[in-house]
């Protein structure tokens, strides 16, 4: 993975975390926390979504959509664990 790919992945993850925080109101961790969750969610989505057969194509917007889905799922799971 090149430096450019890493930078793009971090930017997409940060945007996805911010979007997930807006979607999951009340379950976020602030802007910085949501950005970190977005980056982790992008990684999780990259592993899980293709495995279950969910693919939206290639490019920036599809990567953002995948990452946002992963970050929303991650925020939901963290919210469930946090309540216990």
Order of alpha helices (4+ residues) and beta strands (2+ residues): alpha-alpha-alpha
